[in-house]
Amino acid sequence: MSTQNGYKESSSLDDTDSVSEHAVTAEPGEASGPMAGSSLTESVNVASIDTRGLALVCVTQASLSESMQQLIDDINAKRKEDTHLMENYKKASEMHVHKACEVLEQMMFDNYEKQGKVIQAKLHELVSALNRTAQLESELHQFKQMLGLLYQDIHKEK
């Protein structure tokens, strides 16, 4: 018996159980389409439990192609969704990083301001100490000169 796709169908029915086995085979030169020449188009065996005399399952090239295309479409849709999720995650991460950097920068400037006040006070103390040291060195130098003159005056009189 020939199907609409040009395949021959043969069946064997066993009356003792309700399992039918159908083999769909292609006649040489009859197979066409994207799966022509593959082992799937040459021989497909399908076992079907038929307890109430329901129609037997017959897998055709068209149904396999439709199933395969549906799987490919599902995979592509999931990949597109994954890409969209990753883009959203990337944008959210960039936004969080930007906010964290702004907060860190503000904390850094606040810290600079606090430390600047402390450093300014310490520098002021250092400058005052250096000025006092310079003044004391000047006074010491004057004292040495006066002591030298006194020494000379004492030795001249003798």
C-alpha positions, 0 to 999 in steps of 0.5 A: 500500500502506498502513502501520500508521500510515495512510501510503501506501507506494510503491516502485520497484525497479531490477533493475540495482542493489540500491538501493531507494527508498521514499517514505512519504507521508501522505494528507490528513487522515491525519497525526496526532501531534506532527509532523502537518503537518510536512514530515517526516510528509508525505514521507520518502525513504530509500535503502537498500543491499540486497545480500542481500535484507534488509528495506528500511528504512522510517522511520516517525513512531513511530521518528522520535519514539522517536529524538527522545525518546532524543536529548532524554533523552540531552541531559537526562542529560548536562546533569544530569551536568554540573550534578552535576559543577559542584556537586562542583567548587564544593564542592571549590573552596569547601573548598580556598578555606576551607583556604587562608584558614585557612592564610593567617589562621594565617600572618597571626597568626604574622606579627603575633606576630613583628612585635609582638615587634619593635615592642614592643622598638622601642617600649621603646627609644623610651620609654627614649630619650624618658625620657632626653631628658626627664631631660636637658632637666630637667637642662639647664633646671636648669643654665640656672637655675643659670647665670642665678643665677651670672650675676646674682651676678657682675653684682651684685658689680661 
